[in-house]
Amino acid sequence: MTRLRQARPDEYVRLNEIEQIADERYAAVGLGIVLDMPTASHEKLAAGPLWVAADEADRPIGFLLAGEIDGYAYIDQLSVLPEHGRKGIGGALIAAAVEWARGNGARAILLSTYRDVAWNQPFYERHGFVEMPENEWNSEIKAARAQEAKFGHDLARRIFMWRKLR
């Protein structure tokens, strides 16, 4: 049985491993660039909020790192080990982030992802996210987009999505 809880600092190395393992799937769809991206720093993980999905032995098998971007709640990273995929873990992690966002008065929660990867845009759409219109992007969101370009992402394949909360 999987349970969600806050991550512990002694698990950060494991969370980086989970991120790397989960990202290996991108190479199969022509996005090997994802494997060259740095994993979340331990400082960033510590800043959180950071939820872990843990197995029966309380070992992390997935996580979600959130934050804020110009007053919006923001899903920075969601990773689940492939062998634990399609079991509702990612959805449960999103639900925890949505609850946190609502509790902090955020009017929406947003993220940036690939529009043409089956486990990205369609997954988030199933969880109530829709494309965020460009005319809603503020300077911090535009800066996040510029950072993606700096890392070498093909921006034509990227999408900002949001889920309004009120």
C-alpha positions as CSV (number, residue, x, y, z in Angstrom):
1,M,0.0,0.0,0.0
2,T,1.3,3.4,-1.0
3,R,1.1,6.3,1.4
4,L,2.0,10.0,1.0
5,R,4.0,11.9,3.4
6,Q,6.5,14.8,3.6
7,A,10.0,13.9,2.4
8,R,12.9,13.7,4.8
9,P,16.3,15.2,4.1
10,D,18.0,11.9,4.2
11,E,15.9,10.8,1.2
12,Y,17.0,13.6,-1.2
13,V,19.6,11.4,-2.9
14,R,17.0,8.7,-3.5
15,L,14.6,11.3,-4.9
16,N,17.2,12.4,-7.4
17,E,17.6,8.8,-8.4
18,I,13.9,8.4,-8.9
19,E,13.9,11.5,-11.0
20,Q,16.7,10.2,-13.2
21,I,15.1,6.7,-13.6
22,A,11.7,8.2,-14.4
23,D,13.3,10.6,-17.0
24,E,14.9,7.6,-18.9
25,R,11.5,7.1,-20.6
26,Y,11.9,10.4,-22.5
27,A,14.8,9.1,-24.5
28,A,12.5,6.6,-26.2
29,V,10.3,9.5,-27.5
30,G,13.2,11.6,-28.9
31,L,13.7,13.7,-25.8
32,G,17.1,12.5,-24.6
33,I,17.8,16.1,-23.6
34,V,15.8,15.5,-20.4
35,L,18.5,13.1,-19.3
36,D,21.1,15.9,-19.5
37,M,19.0,18.2,-17.2
38,P,20.2,18.6,-13.6
39,T,18.1,16.9,-11.0
40,A,16.5,19.1,-8.3
41,S,19.2,20.4,-5.9
42,H,19.0,19.4,-2.3
43,E,18.4,23.1,-1.5
44,K,15.5,23.2,-3.8
45,L,14.1,20.0,-2.4
46,A,14.5,21.3,1.1
47,A,12.6,24.5,0.2
48,G,9.6,22.4,-0.9
49,P,6.9,21.6,-0.3
50,L,7.8,18.1,-1.1
51,W,5.6,15.0,-0.9
52,V,6.8,11.4,-1.2
53,A,4.9,8.4,-2.2
54,A,6.3,5.6,-0.1
55,D,5.9,1.8,-0.5
56,E,5.0,-0.7,2.3
57,A,8.6,-0.5,3.6
58,D,8.4,3.3,3.7
59,R,10.8,3.6,0.8
60,P,10.2,6.5,-1.7
61,I,8.8,5.4,-5.0
62,G,7.7,8.8,-6.3
63,F,7.6,12.4,-5.3
64,L,6.2,15.8,-6.2
65,L,8.1,19.1,-5.6
66,A,6.0,22.2,-5.6
67,G,6.6,25.9,-5.1
68,E,5.3,29.3,-6.2
69,I,5.7,31.3,-9.3
70,D,4.3,34.8,-9.2
71,G,1.5,34.0,-6.8
72,Y,0.6,30.8,-8.4
73,A,1.2,27.4,-6.9
74,Y,3.6,25.5,-9.2
75,I,4.4,21.8,-9.7
76,D,8.1,21.9,-10.3
77,Q,8.7,18.1,-10.5
78,L,6.6,15.0,-10.5
79,S,8.4,11.7,-10.8
80,V,7.3,8.1,-10.1
81,L,9.3,5.0,-10.7
82,P,8.1,3.4,-13.9
83,E,7.3,0.1,-12.2
84,H,4.9,1.9,-10.0
85,G,3.3,3.9,-12.8
86,R,-0.4,3.8,-13.7
87,K,-1.4,3.0,-10.2
88,G,-2.8,6.4,-9.2
89,I,0.4,7.5,-7.4
90,G,1.0,10.6,-9.6
91,G,-2.7,11.6,-9.2
92,A,-2.5,11.2,-5.5
93,L,0.6,13.4,-5.4
94,I,-1.2,16.0,-7.6
95,A,-4.1,15.9,-5.2
96,A,-1.8,16.7,-2.3
97,A,-0.3,19.6,-4.1
98,V,-3.8,20.9,-5.1
99,E,-4.9,20.7,-1.4
100,W,-1.7,22.6,-0.4
101,A,-2.3,25.2,-3.0
102,R,-5.9,25.8,-2.0
103,G,-4.9,26.0,1.7
104,N,-2.4,28.7,0.8
105,G,-5.0,30.7,-1.1
106,A,-3.6,30.1,-4.6
107,R,-6.1,30.9,-7.4
108,A,-4.5,28.3,-9.6
109,I,-1.8,25.7,-9.8
110,L,0.4,25.5,-12.9
111,L,3.1,23.5,-14.5
112,S,5.2,23.3,-17.6
113,T,5.4,20.0,-19.5
114,Y,5.6,18.4,-22.9
115,R,2.5,18.7,-25.0
116,D,3.1,15.6,-27.2
117,V,4.2,13.0,-24.7
118,A,1.5,10.6,-23.6
119,W,2.4,10.7,-19.9
120,N,2.5,14.5,-19.8
121,Q,-0.2,16.7,-21.2
122,P,-2.9,14.0,-21.4
123,F,-2.1,12.9,-17.9
124,Y,-2.5,16.4,-16.5
125,E,-5.7,17.0,-18.5
126,R,-7.2,13.9,-16.7
127,H,-6.4,15.8,-13.5
128,G,-8.2,19.0,-14.4
129,F,-5.4,21.0,-16.1
130,V,-5.8,22.9,-19.3
131,E,-3.4,24.9,-21.4
132,M,-2.7,28.3,-19.9
133,P,-3.2,31.0,-22.6
134,E,-0.1,33.0,-23.4
135,N,-1.9,36.3,-22.6
136,E,-2.1,35.0,-19.0
137,W,1.7,34.6,-18.7
138,N,3.3,37.2,-16.5
139,S,7.0,38.1,-16.3
140,E,8.0,35.2,-14.0
141,I,6.3,32.6,-16.3
142,K,8.0,34.1,-19.3
143,A,11.3,33.9,-17.4
144,A,10.6,30.2,-16.7
145,R,10.0,29.7,-20.4
146,A,13.3,31.4,-21.2
147,Q,15.1,29.1,-18.7
148,E,13.6,26.1,-20.5
149,A,15.0,27.5,-23.8
150,K,18.4,28.0,-22.1
151,F,18.4,24.4,-21.1
152,G,17.8,23.4,-24.8
153,H,14.1,22.4,-24.7
154,D,12.2,22.7,-27.9
155,L,9.6,25.3,-26.8
156,A,7.2,24.2,-29.6
157,R,6.8,20.9,-27.7
158,R,6.4,22.6,-24.3
159,I,3.1,23.8,-22.7
160,F,2.2,25.7,-19.6
161,M,-0.9,24.2,-18.0
162,W,-3.0,25.4,-15.1
163,R,-5.9,24.2,-13.0
164,K,-7.9,27.0,-11.6
165,L,-8.7,26.6,-7.9
166,R,-11.3,29.3,-7.3
